[in-house]
Protein backbone atom coordinates (compact mmCIF):
# COMPACT_ATOMS: atom_id res chain seq x y z
CA UNK A 1 0.00 0.00 0.00
CA UNK A 2 1.46 3.36 -1.03
CA UNK A 3 1.94 6.32 1.29
CA UNK A 4 -1.05 8.25 -0.14
CA UNK A 5 -3.45 5.40 0.60
CA UNK A 6 -2.01 4.98 4.09
CA UNK A 7 -2.47 8.71 4.71
CA UNK A 8 -6.11 8.60 3.61
CA UNK A 9 -6.88 5.59 5.82
CA UNK A 10 -5.19 7.12 8.84
CA UNK A 11 -7.07 10.39 8.43
CA UNK A 12 -10.38 8.52 8.10
CA UNK A 13 -9.66 6.54 11.25
CA UNK A 14 -8.83 9.72 13.14
CA UNK A 15 -11.99 11.56 11.99
CA UNK A 16 -14.28 11.61 15.04
CA UNK A 17 -17.98 10.85 14.80
CA UNK A 18 -20.02 13.78 16.01
CA UNK A 19 -23.78 13.76 16.48
CA UNK A 20 -25.22 16.86 14.86
CA UNK A 21 -28.88 17.73 15.34
CA UNK A 22 -30.97 18.77 12.36
CA UNK A 23 -33.74 21.33 12.04
CA UNK A 24 -37.36 20.62 11.31
CA UNK A 25 -38.59 22.48 8.23
CA UNK A 26 -41.93 23.10 6.54
CA UNK A 27 -43.20 21.73 3.25
CA UNK A 28 -42.81 25.19 1.66
CA UNK A 29 -39.03 25.27 2.14
CA UNK A 30 -38.04 23.57 -1.17
CA UNK A 31 -39.75 26.37 -3.11
CA UNK A 32 -37.80 28.87 -1.03
CA UNK A 33 -34.57 27.05 -1.88
CA UNK A 34 -35.38 27.41 -5.57
CA UNK A 35 -36.04 31.14 -5.15
CA UNK A 36 -32.76 31.62 -3.28
CA UNK A 37 -30.93 29.51 -5.85
CA UNK A 38 -32.32 31.69 -8.63
CA UNK A 39 -31.25 34.79 -6.73
CA UNK A 40 -27.69 33.43 -6.43
CA UNK A 41 -27.63 32.62 -10.15
CA UNK A 42 -28.67 36.18 -10.96
CA UNK A 43 -26.05 37.63 -8.60
CA UNK A 44 -23.22 35.62 -10.17
CA UNK A 45 -24.45 34.69 -13.67
CA UNK A 46 -21.02 34.54 -15.32
CA UNK A 47 -19.68 31.98 -12.88
CA UNK A 48 -22.88 29.99 -12.38
CA UNK A 49 -23.65 29.69 -16.08
CA UNK A 50 -20.08 28.58 -16.75
CA UNK A 51 -20.71 25.53 -14.55
CA UNK A 52 -23.99 24.97 -16.37
CA UNK A 53 -22.24 25.19 -19.75
CA UNK A 54 -19.73 22.55 -18.66
CA UNK A 55 -22.58 20.18 -17.74
CA UNK A 56 -24.20 20.78 -21.13
CA UNK A 57 -20.99 20.28 -23.11
CA UNK A 58 -19.86 17.09 -21.32
CA UNK A 59 -23.34 15.52 -21.43
CA UNK A 60 -23.82 16.34 -25.11
CA UNK A 61 -20.39 15.07 -26.15
CA UNK A 62 -20.83 11.80 -24.24
CA UNK A 63 -24.27 11.22 -25.75
CA UNK A 64 -23.16 11.97 -29.30
CA UNK A 65 -20.17 9.66 -28.85
CA UNK A 66 -22.40 6.79 -27.67
CA UNK A 67 -24.84 7.38 -30.52
CA UNK A 68 -22.00 7.36 -33.04
CA UNK A 69 -20.80 3.99 -31.70
CA UNK A 70 -24.31 2.51 -31.79
CA UNK A 71 -24.44 2.28 -27.98
CA UNK A 72 -27.51 4.47 -27.59
CA UNK A 73 -29.10 2.01 -25.14
CA UNK A 74 -26.52 3.11 -22.53
CA UNK A 75 -27.73 6.74 -22.67
CA UNK A 76 -30.81 6.24 -20.42
CA UNK A 77 -28.67 4.33 -17.90
CA UNK A 78 -26.07 7.11 -17.76
CA UNK A 79 -28.79 9.77 -17.57
CA UNK A 80 -30.25 8.04 -14.52
CA UNK A 81 -26.79 7.54 -13.04
CA UNK A 82 -26.13 11.26 -13.42
CA UNK A 83 -28.58 11.92 -10.57
CA UNK A 84 -26.47 9.76 -8.26
CA UNK A 85 -23.19 11.65 -8.69
CA UNK A 86 -24.69 15.13 -9.21
CA UNK A 87 -24.38 16.14 -5.51
CA UNK A 88 -20.59 15.97 -5.83
CA UNK A 89 -20.54 17.73 -9.20
CA UNK A 90 -22.24 20.77 -7.71
CA UNK A 91 -19.49 21.54 -5.18
CA UNK A 92 -18.32 24.64 -7.04
CA UNK A 93 -21.86 26.01 -7.03
CA UNK A 94 -22.13 25.44 -3.28
CA UNK A 95 -18.96 27.49 -2.82
CA UNK A 96 -20.34 30.32 -4.95
CA UNK A 97 -23.46 30.45 -2.77
CA UNK A 98 -21.32 30.32 0.38
CA UNK A 99 -19.23 33.25 -0.83
CA UNK A 100 -22.31 35.26 -1.78
CA UNK A 101 -23.79 34.55 1.62
CA UNK A 102 -20.63 35.71 3.39
CA UNK A 103 -20.21 38.78 1.19
CA UNK A 104 -16.93 37.42 -0.18
CA UNK A 105 -15.73 37.71 -3.76
CA UNK A 106 -16.76 35.10 -6.33
CA UNK A 107 -14.30 33.80 -8.89
CA UNK A 108 -13.58 30.87 -11.16
CA UNK A 109 -12.19 27.55 -9.85
CA UNK A 110 -14.47 27.68 -6.80
CA UNK A 111 -14.67 23.88 -6.93
CA UNK A 112 -10.92 23.58 -6.33
CA UNK A 113 -11.13 25.97 -3.39
CA UNK A 114 -14.00 23.99 -1.88
CA UNK A 115 -12.31 20.64 -2.48
CA UNK A 116 -9.03 21.63 -0.85
CA UNK A 117 -10.78 22.57 2.38
CA UNK A 118 -11.65 18.93 3.19
CA UNK A 119 -10.03 16.95 0.38
CA UNK A 120 -9.79 13.48 1.96
CA UNK A 121 -13.34 13.31 3.26
CA UNK A 122 -14.75 14.72 0.01
CA UNK A 123 -12.72 12.17 -1.96
CA UNK A 124 -14.23 9.36 0.09
CA UNK A 125 -17.71 10.79 -0.48
CA UNK A 126 -17.02 11.02 -4.21
CA UNK A 127 -15.91 7.39 -4.31
CA UNK A 128 -19.09 6.40 -2.51
CA UNK A 129 -21.28 8.16 -5.06
CA UNK A 130 -19.33 6.68 -7.97
CA UNK A 131 -19.77 3.25 -6.40
CA UNK A 132 -23.53 3.87 -6.17
CA UNK A 133 -23.54 4.73 -9.87
CA UNK A 134 -21.65 1.52 -10.71
CA UNK A 135 -24.14 -0.49 -8.65
CA UNK A 136 -26.96 1.14 -10.61
CA UNK A 137 -25.31 0.33 -13.95
CA UNK A 138 -24.75 -3.32 -12.98
CA UNK A 139 -28.31 -3.57 -11.64
CA UNK A 140 -29.71 -2.09 -14.87
CA UNK A 141 -27.78 -4.65 -16.94
CA UNK A 142 -29.16 -7.43 -14.75
CA UNK A 143 -32.71 -6.10 -15.06
CA UNK A 144 -32.28 -5.85 -18.83
CA UNK A 145 -31.04 -9.44 -19.05
CA UNK A 146 -33.88 -10.80 -16.89
CA UNK A 147 -36.88 -8.84 -18.13
CA UNK A 148 -36.19 -7.62 -21.68
CA UNK A 149 -36.68 -10.46 -24.15
CA UNK A 150 -37.18 -8.58 -27.41
CA UNK A 151 -34.51 -7.50 -29.90
CA UNK A 152 -32.94 -4.16 -29.00
CA UNK A 153 -34.79 -1.51 -31.06
CA UNK A 154 -33.12 1.24 -33.02
CA UNK A 155 -32.64 4.70 -31.51
CA UNK A 156 -35.67 6.10 -33.37
CA UNK A 157 -37.97 3.39 -31.99
CA UNK A 158 -36.39 2.89 -28.57
CA UNK A 159 -38.79 4.96 -26.46
CA UNK A 160 -42.02 3.93 -28.32
CA UNK A 161 -41.16 0.21 -28.18
CA UNK A 162 -39.64 0.03 -24.70
CA UNK A 163 -41.85 2.47 -22.80
CA UNK A 164 -45.04 3.05 -24.81
CA UNK A 165 -45.86 -0.25 -26.52
CA UNK A 166 -47.01 -2.05 -23.37
CA UNK A 167 -44.92 -5.09 -24.27
CA UNK A 168 -42.19 -4.43 -21.71
CA UNK A 169 -44.13 -3.41 -18.60
CA UNK A 170 -42.26 -5.87 -16.36
CA UNK A 171 -38.92 -4.52 -17.56
CA UNK A 172 -39.94 -0.88 -17.02
CA UNK A 173 -41.44 -1.63 -13.58
CA UNK A 174 -38.37 -3.56 -12.43
CA UNK A 175 -36.07 -0.81 -13.67
CA UNK A 176 -38.06 1.90 -11.90
CA UNK A 177 -38.18 -0.05 -8.63
CA UNK A 178 -34.48 -0.92 -8.58
CA UNK A 179 -33.44 2.55 -9.68
CA UNK A 180 -35.80 4.15 -7.17
CA UNK A 181 -34.30 2.24 -4.24
CA UNK A 182 -30.73 3.10 -5.24
CA UNK A 183 -31.64 6.74 -5.91
CA UNK A 184 -33.51 7.13 -2.60
CA UNK A 185 -30.58 5.70 -0.63
CA UNK A 186 -28.06 7.90 -2.45
CA UNK A 187 -30.20 11.01 -2.02
CA UNK A 188 -30.55 10.35 1.72
CA UNK A 189 -26.81 10.04 2.35
CA UNK A 190 -25.69 12.88 0.06
CA UNK A 191 -28.25 15.70 0.02
CA UNK A 192 -26.68 17.38 3.06
CA UNK A 193 -23.34 15.60 3.37
CA UNK A 194 -21.48 17.11 0.39
CA UNK A 195 -22.09 20.81 1.23
CA UNK A 196 -21.50 19.95 4.90
CA UNK A 197 -18.08 18.41 4.21
CA UNK A 198 -17.19 21.47 2.15
CA UNK A 199 -18.37 23.88 4.83
CA UNK A 200 -16.90 22.10 7.89
CA UNK A 201 -13.36 20.77 7.39
CA UNK A 202 -13.36 19.03 10.79
CA UNK A 203 -16.38 16.87 9.92
CA UNK A 204 -15.83 13.28 8.77
CA UNK A 205 -17.74 11.58 5.99
CA UNK A 206 -19.64 9.24 8.33
CA UNK A 207 -20.84 12.19 10.42
CA UNK A 208 -21.96 14.02 7.29
CA UNK A 209 -23.84 11.03 5.88
CA UNK A 210 -25.59 10.29 9.16
CA UNK A 211 -26.59 13.93 9.48
CA UNK A 212 -27.94 13.84 5.93
CA UNK A 213 -30.00 10.71 6.64
CA UNK A 214 -31.30 12.27 9.87
CA UNK A 215 -32.36 15.40 7.96
CA UNK A 216 -34.26 13.34 5.41
CA UNK A 217 -35.85 11.14 8.07
CA UNK A 218 -37.02 14.07 10.19
CA UNK A 219 -38.29 16.06 7.19
CA UNK A 220 -39.37 13.30 4.84
CA UNK A 221 -42.22 15.28 3.27
CA UNK A 222 -40.31 18.45 2.28
CA UNK A 223 -37.26 16.39 1.35
CA UNK A 224 -39.44 14.14 -0.79
CA UNK A 225 -40.72 17.26 -2.53
CA UNK A 226 -37.15 18.51 -2.98
CA UNK A 227 -36.12 15.19 -4.53
CA UNK A 228 -39.13 15.30 -6.87
CA UNK A 229 -38.29 18.87 -7.93
CA UNK A 230 -34.69 17.85 -8.65
CA UNK A 231 -35.85 14.93 -10.80
CA UNK A 232 -38.38 17.12 -12.60
CA UNK A 233 -36.03 20.02 -13.36
CA UNK A 234 -33.01 17.90 -14.28
CA UNK A 235 -35.20 15.56 -16.30
CA UNK A 236 -36.54 18.50 -18.30
CA UNK A 237 -32.97 19.71 -18.76
CA UNK A 238 -31.94 16.33 -20.17
CA UNK A 239 -34.98 16.11 -22.47
CA UNK A 240 -34.00 19.42 -24.11
CA UNK A 241 -30.84 17.71 -25.40
CA UNK A 242 -29.11 18.94 -22.24
CA UNK A 243 -29.46 22.62 -23.16
CA UNK A 244 -31.75 23.17 -20.18
CA UNK A 245 -28.97 22.05 -17.84
CA UNK A 246 -27.35 25.42 -18.49
CA UNK A 247 -29.90 26.94 -16.09
CA UNK A 248 -31.13 23.90 -14.19
CA UNK A 249 -27.82 22.73 -12.73
CA UNK A 250 -26.82 26.11 -11.26
CA UNK A 251 -30.37 26.54 -9.94
CA UNK A 252 -30.36 23.16 -8.17
CA UNK A 253 -26.76 23.53 -7.02
CA UNK A 254 -27.36 26.89 -5.38
CA UNK A 255 -30.65 25.64 -3.97
CA UNK A 256 -28.89 22.67 -2.38
CA UNK A 257 -26.61 25.01 -0.46
CA UNK A 258 -29.61 26.80 1.00
CA UNK A 259 -31.21 23.45 1.82
CA UNK A 260 -28.12 22.56 3.83
CA UNK A 261 -28.24 25.92 5.61
CA UNK A 262 -31.85 25.40 6.66
CA UNK A 263 -31.46 21.76 7.67
CA UNK A 264 -28.22 21.84 9.67
CA UNK A 265 -27.73 24.34 12.53
CA UNK A 266 -24.67 26.52 12.03
CA UNK A 267 -21.52 26.11 14.10
C-alpha positions as CSV (number, residue, x, y, z in Angstrom):
1,X,0.0,0.0,0.0
2,X,1.5,3.4,-1.0
3,X,1.9,6.3,1.3
4,X,-1.0,8.3,-0.1
5,X,-3.4,5.4,0.6
6,X,-2.0,5.0,4.1
7,X,-2.5,8.7,4.7
8,X,-6.1,8.6,3.6
9,X,-6.9,5.6,5.8
10,X,-5.2,7.1,8.8
11,X,-7.1,10.4,8.4
12,X,-10.4,8.5,8.1
13,X,-9.7,6.5,11.2
14,X,-8.8,9.7,13.1
15,X,-12.0,11.6,12.0
16,X,-14.3,11.6,15.0
17,X,-18.0,10.9,14.8
18,X,-20.0,13.8,16.0
19,X,-23.8,13.8,16.5
20,X,-25.2,16.9,14.9
21,X,-28.9,17.7,15.3
22,X,-31.0,18.8,12.4
23,X,-33.7,21.3,12.0
24,X,-37.4,20.6,11.3
25,X,-38.6,22.5,8.2
26,X,-41.9,23.1,6.5
27,X,-43.2,21.7,3.2
28,X,-42.8,25.2,1.7
29,X,-39.0,25.3,2.1
30,X,-38.0,23.6,-1.2
31,X,-39.7,26.4,-3.1
32,X,-37.8,28.9,-1.0
33,X,-34.6,27.1,-1.9
34,X,-35.4,27.4,-5.6
35,X,-36.0,31.1,-5.1
36,X,-32.8,31.6,-3.3
37,X,-30.9,29.5,-5.9
38,X,-32.3,31.7,-8.6
39,X,-31.2,34.8,-6.7
40,X,-27.7,33.4,-6.4
41,X,-27.6,32.6,-10.1
42,X,-28.7,36.2,-11.0
43,X,-26.0,37.6,-8.6
44,X,-23.2,35.6,-10.2
45,X,-24.4,34.7,-13.7
46,X,-21.0,34.5,-15.3
47,X,-19.7,32.0,-12.9
48,X,-22.9,30.0,-12.4
49,X,-23.6,29.7,-16.1
50,X,-20.1,28.6,-16.8
51,X,-20.7,25.5,-14.6
52,X,-24.0,25.0,-16.4
53,X,-22.2,25.2,-19.7
54,X,-19.7,22.5,-18.7
55,X,-22.6,20.2,-17.7
56,X,-24.2,20.8,-21.1
57,X,-21.0,20.3,-23.1
58,X,-19.9,17.1,-21.3
59,X,-23.3,15.5,-21.4
60,X,-23.8,16.3,-25.1
61,X,-20.4,15.1,-26.2
62,X,-20.8,11.8,-24.2
63,X,-24.3,11.2,-25.8
64,X,-23.2,12.0,-29.3
65,X,-20.2,9.7,-28.9
66,X,-22.4,6.8,-27.7
67,X,-24.8,7.4,-30.5
68,X,-22.0,7.4,-33.0
69,X,-20.8,4.0,-31.7
70,X,-24.3,2.5,-31.8
71,X,-24.4,2.3,-28.0
72,X,-27.5,4.5,-27.6
73,X,-29.1,2.0,-25.1
74,X,-26.5,3.1,-22.5
75,X,-27.7,6.7,-22.7
76,X,-30.8,6.2,-20.4
77,X,-28.7,4.3,-17.9
78,X,-26.1,7.1,-17.8
79,X,-28.8,9.8,-17.6
80,X,-30.3,8.0,-14.5
81,X,-26.8,7.5,-13.0
82,X,-26.1,11.3,-13.4
83,X,-28.6,11.9,-10.6
84,X,-26.5,9.8,-8.3
85,X,-23.2,11.7,-8.7
86,X,-24.7,15.1,-9.2
87,X,-24.4,16.1,-5.5
88,X,-20.6,16.0,-5.8
89,X,-20.5,17.7,-9.2
90,X,-22.2,20.8,-7.7
91,X,-19.5,21.5,-5.2
92,X,-18.3,24.6,-7.0
93,X,-21.9,26.0,-7.0
94,X,-22.1,25.4,-3.3
95,X,-19.0,27.5,-2.8
96,X,-20.3,30.3,-5.0
97,X,-23.5,30.5,-2.8
98,X,-21.3,30.3,0.4
99,X,-19.2,33.3,-0.8
100,X,-22.3,35.3,-1.8
101,X,-23.8,34.6,1.6
102,X,-20.6,35.7,3.4
103,X,-20.2,38.8,1.2
104,X,-16.9,37.4,-0.2
105,X,-15.7,37.7,-3.8
106,X,-16.8,35.1,-6.3
107,X,-14.3,33.8,-8.9
108,X,-13.6,30.9,-11.2
109,X,-12.2,27.6,-9.9
110,X,-14.5,27.7,-6.8
111,X,-14.7,23.9,-6.9
112,X,-10.9,23.6,-6.3
113,X,-11.1,26.0,-3.4
114,X,-14.0,24.0,-1.9
115,X,-12.3,20.6,-2.5
116,X,-9.0,21.6,-0.8
117,X,-10.8,22.6,2.4
118,X,-11.6,18.9,3.2
119,X,-10.0,17.0,0.4
120,X,-9.8,13.5,2.0
121,X,-13.3,13.3,3.3
122,X,-14.7,14.7,0.0
123,X,-12.7,12.2,-2.0
124,X,-14.2,9.4,0.1
125,X,-17.7,10.8,-0.5
126,X,-17.0,11.0,-4.2
127,X,-15.9,7.4,-4.3
128,X,-19.1,6.4,-2.5
129,X,-21.3,8.2,-5.1
130,X,-19.3,6.7,-8.0
131,X,-19.8,3.3,-6.4
132,X,-23.5,3.9,-6.2
133,X,-23.5,4.7,-9.9
134,X,-21.6,1.5,-10.7
135,X,-24.1,-0.5,-8.7
136,X,-27.0,1.1,-10.6
137,X,-25.3,0.3,-13.9
138,X,-24.8,-3.3,-13.0
139,X,-28.3,-3.6,-11.6
140,X,-29.7,-2.1,-14.9
141,X,-27.8,-4.6,-16.9
142,X,-29.2,-7.4,-14.7
143,X,-32.7,-6.1,-15.1
144,X,-32.3,-5.8,-18.8
145,X,-31.0,-9.4,-19.0
146,X,-33.9,-10.8,-16.9
147,X,-36.9,-8.8,-18.1
148,X,-36.2,-7.6,-21.7
149,X,-36.7,-10.5,-24.1
150,X,-37.2,-8.6,-27.4
151,X,-34.5,-7.5,-29.9
152,X,-32.9,-4.2,-29.0
153,X,-34.8,-1.5,-31.1
154,X,-33.1,1.2,-33.0
155,X,-32.6,4.7,-31.5
156,X,-35.7,6.1,-33.4
157,X,-38.0,3.4,-32.0
158,X,-36.4,2.9,-28.6
159,X,-38.8,5.0,-26.5
160,X,-42.0,3.9,-28.3
161,X,-41.2,0.2,-28.2
162,X,-39.6,0.0,-24.7
163,X,-41.8,2.5,-22.8
164,X,-45.0,3.0,-24.8
165,X,-45.9,-0.2,-26.5
166,X,-47.0,-2.0,-23.4
167,X,-44.9,-5.1,-24.3
168,X,-42.2,-4.4,-21.7
169,X,-44.1,-3.4,-18.6
170,X,-42.3,-5.9,-16.4
171,X,-38.9,-4.5,-17.6
172,X,-39.9,-0.9,-17.0
173,X,-41.4,-1.6,-13.6
174,X,-38.4,-3.6,-12.4
175,X,-36.1,-0.8,-13.7
176,X,-38.1,1.9,-11.9
177,X,-38.2,0.0,-8.6
178,X,-34.5,-0.9,-8.6
179,X,-33.4,2.6,-9.7
180,X,-35.8,4.1,-7.2
181,X,-34.3,2.2,-4.2
182,X,-30.7,3.1,-5.2
183,X,-31.6,6.7,-5.9
184,X,-33.5,7.1,-2.6
185,X,-30.6,5.7,-0.6
186,X,-28.1,7.9,-2.5
187,X,-30.2,11.0,-2.0
188,X,-30.5,10.3,1.7
189,X,-26.8,10.0,2.4
190,X,-25.7,12.9,0.1
191,X,-28.3,15.7,0.0
192,X,-26.7,17.4,3.1
193,X,-23.3,15.6,3.4
194,X,-21.5,17.1,0.4
195,X,-22.1,20.8,1.2
196,X,-21.5,20.0,4.9
197,X,-18.1,18.4,4.2
198,X,-17.2,21.5,2.2
199,X,-18.4,23.9,4.8
200,X,-16.9,22.1,7.9
201,X,-13.4,20.8,7.4
202,X,-13.4,19.0,10.8
203,X,-16.4,16.9,9.9
204,X,-15.8,13.3,8.8
205,X,-17.7,11.6,6.0
206,X,-19.6,9.2,8.3
207,X,-20.8,12.2,10.4
208,X,-22.0,14.0,7.3
209,X,-23.8,11.0,5.9
210,X,-25.6,10.3,9.2
211,X,-26.6,13.9,9.5
212,X,-27.9,13.8,5.9
213,X,-30.0,10.7,6.6
214,X,-31.3,12.3,9.9
215,X,-32.4,15.4,8.0
216,X,-34.3,13.3,5.4
217,X,-35.9,11.1,8.1
218,X,-37.0,14.1,10.2
219,X,-38.3,16.1,7.2
220,X,-39.4,13.3,4.8
221,X,-42.2,15.3,3.3
222,X,-40.3,18.5,2.3
223,X,-37.3,16.4,1.4
224,X,-39.4,14.1,-0.8
225,X,-40.7,17.3,-2.5
226,X,-37.2,18.5,-3.0
227,X,-36.1,15.2,-4.5
228,X,-39.1,15.3,-6.9
229,X,-38.3,18.9,-7.9
230,X,-34.7,17.8,-8.7
231,X,-35.8,14.9,-10.8
232,X,-38.4,17.1,-12.6
233,X,-36.0,20.0,-13.4
234,X,-33.0,17.9,-14.3
235,X,-35.2,15.6,-16.3
236,X,-36.5,18.5,-18.3
237,X,-33.0,19.7,-18.8
238,X,-31.9,16.3,-20.2
239,X,-35.0,16.1,-22.5
240,X,-34.0,19.4,-24.1
241,X,-30.8,17.7,-25.4
242,X,-29.1,18.9,-22.2
243,X,-29.5,22.6,-23.2
244,X,-31.8,23.2,-20.2
245,X,-29.0,22.0,-17.8
246,X,-27.3,25.4,-18.5
247,X,-29.9,26.9,-16.1
248,X,-31.1,23.9,-14.2
249,X,-27.8,22.7,-12.7
250,X,-26.8,26.1,-11.3
251,X,-30.4,26.5,-9.9
252,X,-30.4,23.2,-8.2
253,X,-26.8,23.5,-7.0
254,X,-27.4,26.9,-5.4
255,X,-30.7,25.6,-4.0
256,X,-28.9,22.7,-2.4
257,X,-26.6,25.0,-0.5
258,X,-29.6,26.8,1.0
259,X,-31.2,23.4,1.8
260,X,-28.1,22.6,3.8
261,X,-28.2,25.9,5.6
262,X,-31.9,25.4,6.7
263,X,-31.5,21.8,7.7
264,X,-28.2,21.8,9.7
265,X,-27.7,24.3,12.5
266,X,-24.7,26.5,12.0
267,X,-21.5,26.1,14.1
